[in-house]
Amino acid sequence: MSKLKIGFIGLGIMGTPMAGHLVTAGHEVFINTRSKIPNELVNSAAIACANPTEVAQKSDIIIMMVPDTPDVEKVLFGEHGIAEGLTQGKIVVDMSSIAPIETKAFAQKINALGCEYLDAPVSGGQLGAKGASLTIMVGGNAATFAKVKPVFELMGKNITLVGGNGAGQITKVANQIIVALNIEAVAEALLFASKAGADPAKVREALMGGFASSKILEVHGERMIKRTFDPGFRIELHQKDLNLALSSAKALGVSLPNTATAQELFNSCNAHGGQAWDHSAMVKALEKMANFEIGQKV
């Protein structure tokens, strides 16, 4: 792949390693974030910019990785935003997880400026970002996707063009429903097994060889047993995604009863100061109800 001029805005626990992979690959990377530049990138070849406008002026592909829909809107269209620095033919890529309806509106505004837009949210968390093994779900036109795919391949493994603008975000919401419900299932199972007197680590080991095996059981089951709840992926961010699922479902006339239950368990974690816990800490809400902690002696 020839050397590209790539902008990257949003250098949190996901964005920092993602941008780092682009730098390591030899691309000219222009970075901006609302806090200070992370140490991992300070001494790299990445070029710090004063604001998103400057990033857009210097880049041909501009990537965003920020927390929520209002953040994307501000980065795109706020004062010194990306839109002020665009010229015809540039490509804007939103790798954040935000509302599908707003995504379509943002894409239309960027298209009206003579530029292309891809929504490309990711799954895989901090480990996937560091290991360049993210799943990337893309919405946009095929020609634009083909241009950006080599860049995606530096950050992820499973990369799929799902459909037009908004389809990537719809897929990410579906992903977050599945992840939340799997976390809840693993938490219930390990809590049940532990309180019944079995060794939860051995139970997890046994289940990893059967039909109940999953990435959630592998990674988050271990977190639940070892009590390692540093994020990862923060509960408050998963709540944001489930809010998108539940509000969209309401608009569509679709019932998501188990998604609503998972959200209530996250609410319980928040009530105990857990907004920044890893989402595997949903188990703590169930443990409170059981008055028992996984690994506790019966």
C-alpha positions, 0 to 999 in steps of 0.5 A: 500500500502506498503512503497515505495522509490519514487523520485520526481524531479521538485518542482514547483507550481504543483510538490510541493503539488504532492510530499507532498501527497506522503510524507503524505502517508508515503512513503520514498520520495527523492526530487530534484529541480533546485531552493531551496526546497520549505518551505512546504517540508523543514520540512517534511519527504522528503529527499533532494538529491544533483542531479537527479542521487542521486534521481535515486540511492535511489528510485525505482520509479522516478517521474519528473515534469518539464516545457518542453521537454529540461528540461526532457532531461536534467534531464534524460540524462544530467550530474548527470542525472537520467540515471546515477543512474538507475539500472535494474528494476527501473521505470521512470515516466514523469508527465511533459507535453512535445513532444510525439515524444521525449517522445517515444525516451526517453522511448526507451533509458530508456528501453535500460538500463533495466528500465521501462518508463511511460509518465503521464502528468496531467490536473487540475492545481494547485488546482488539484495538491493541492487537489489530484484530478488531471486527469492523462493520461498515456502512457506505458505498462500495467504491469508497469502502474499497479505497479505505479497506487497506487502512481498515486491515491495519486495525482489524481482521473481520471487515464487512461492508454491510450496506449503505450509510447507517448499516454499520451502526445498525450492525454495531447496535445488534452486536452490543445487544448480543454482547450484553446478553452473553455477559449476563448469561455467563455471569448468571451461570458462573454465579449459580455454579459458584454458590452451588459449591463448584469451582467457577474456574473449573466450571468455566474450563469445562464449558469452554469445550462445549456448546456454551463456549464463547469469547465472552465466556473465555475473556469476561468469564475469566475477568469475573473469576479473577475480579479484574474489572478495569476497562476494557470497555466501560459500562457507561459506553455499553449503556450508551449503546443499549440506549441506542438499541432500546430507543431504536426498537421503540421507534420500530415497534420491536420489543427487546425485553432481555436487552432492557434487563441487561440495561437495568443491571448496568443501571444497578452497577452505576448506582454503586459507582461502576460507570467506569468498570469494565462491562463484565462487571455486570456480574456485580449487580447479580452478586448483590441480589444473591448476596454472594460473590463468585469465588466466595466460600459457601 
